[in-house]
Amino acid sequence: MLTTTGQLIVSGVLIGSIYALMSVGLTLIFGVLRIVNFAHGEFLMMAMYGAWLGTRYLGLNAYTAAIAVVPAMFLFGTIVHRLIISPSLDKPHLVVVFATMGLSILMQNVALMIMSADLWDVPPMLGGRSFTFGPFYAKPELLIGFAVSLMVTFILRWIIKTTYLGKAIRATVQDGEAAMLMGIPVPRIFLITFASGSALVGLAACTMMPLFSVFPTVGLNFVLIAFVIVVLGGMGSIEGALLGGICIGIAQSLSSYFIAPAYGQMFFFSLFLLVLIFRPSGLLGQKGTANLGINP
Amino acid sequence: MARDTDRLDPPMPRVERSWLPLLPERGKISAFEIALLALCVALIAAELPQSLRDVMLLTYLWGGLALAWNIAGGYAGLISFGHAAFFGIGAYTSTILGVNYEITPWIGIWVGAAISGVFGALLTLICARLRGPFFILSTLAASEVVRIGALNWATLTGGPEGLAIRPVPSVLNMVFASKTTYAILMLGYLVAIYLITKVIERSRYGFYLGAIRDDEDAASSAGINPLFIRVSAMCLSALLTSVGGSLFAQYFLYLDPTHVISPELSFQFALLPALGGLGTAIGPVLGAFAITPLSELLRSYLGDAAAGLHLAIYGAVVIVVMLYFPGGMAAALERLRPRRRAEPA
């Protein structure tokens, strides 16, 4: 019993860290641009197709495919920012909501047209063996995901806390106009943030590809989890996303074992609502984020 | 970066008050609207082929649903991506009452509407502090809770297999043999919500809605209770959406959680008014009248040959409209208005 619970927690932490990796781009974009990218799930879907194509046609594996997928997603993020995000930043908030919603519909259906509705996955690496430590075991793909997720969190934290770019980003978050007057190219900061957020989704997709199948509407399932994690962790908080992801992972794995998988999902949406109601700033977020002069 | 709060709906030009304006105006019935209604009635009377009748009555239903969403989303600024929950509650309540307890849908519809109204009000009440994307996400999560609930509470809802209504035509069962009757019902739904919207536009309450949407602080310092306005607007919108859900169930005679409570459905409720023009009465109707027939016809004519093509075009249109014509089709209509600025001094 105790071993089972322990094993469930271990699996929960591992899968949760991968969810966190998937959400960190969303939280970064929200934290700086104060927008919610409703096409985030479709970015993930597209990058997963990229990783799949890399393994199928270029002889890479899902992880080495990241070398191509991550820069490609950075470029894609740049284009989306130029064409859609940037023109809608000075408009009422719902413009960007609906525009990214339209982008999500567009991407989903272009994927459907090109790739059909079939499920694709990559062959398991390492012969599908498990890695054991003590009484617990874990898939090596999960451990790699966990390591990548921790690494990304620490690197991002380091960039934001210490580098010039990070300082410029923080200044932009605190007061965009003052930052602009100090010579910070705010539009370029926005561009870099959005593109980096997209690149991070690309990295997440490469670590997820060995674990999940890809299909045109795969994004919808994951984006809802990502929203929960981002709100739970505190919108815009990088470490919060890691913590939120791990909480969701544990909650999901425990509730689907002890209750029922379907109710597990219901449990975390209810948790999401409770967090939104009682602590909209999340676990590690700034107080008052939920009321930050965002006009609907 | 202060985001300006300029209104999405076009500013009302000053035209002298006429008894029957040519183009739609806030709080008034115009010749344009009467002509549109006449066209709708003519289409019902016309001998259309069966497949087109389907498209026609779906268009009317969607027009009504878009208008219902618009009361909260357009006038009060409560953007909801969870209206499928209200739609589903309406559809399930009237169906369950009819199938299991033999209560006529004519009553069941209102029971469903009451439940949805209370649910919408409660949701808005507990999310009172949330704004912008936070409110949107909470509505999305709430509708997911309802969907997963419906999927798993199989003894009540039939779970993933869904529920079927026995296709025995009778007025009491609200099941009709002729599509004309359904078309009249759907058009009646559309017209009723249109009139409700017009009444709201004329009333003090309608101006309160706009006031809390545009500047909540200013509105509440002018003595408006924002909480009451938000809760009541969502309640009304949820209630009317629920009625549409019941009508949908009575027409399709079959429902399952994936079809009546999906997030895609919620997005559709929001996108039609957004394309047509938020916060106007004619906008959601124009949006539904343009998009629903187009996507239904494209779907049936293109078929599997180009699965997803019509939705891909739709997505692209949404992006272009939101970025370059944020007033939607209602604003385009507004441009037709003759400029009568030069008044004799």
Interface residues (C-beta under 8 A of the other chain):
Chain A: F30 R34 I35 V36 I84 P87 S88 L89 D90 K91 P92 H93 L94 V95 V97 F98 A99 M101 G102 L103 S104 I105 L106 M107 Q108 N109 V110 A111 L112 M113 S116 A117 G176 E177 V186 P216 L220 L224 F227 V228 V231 M235 A260 A262 Y263 Q265 M266 F269 S270 F272 L273 L276 I277 P280 A290 N291 G293 I294 N295 P296
Chain B: M1 A2 R3 D4 T5 D6 L8 G77 L78 I79 I126 C127 R129 L130 R131 G132 P133 F134 F135 I136 L137 S138 L140 A141 A142 E144 V145 I148 G149 L151 N152 R213 P263 F267 A270 L271 A274 L278 A306 A307 G308 L309 L311 A312 Y314 G315 A316 V317 V318 I319 M322 L323 P326
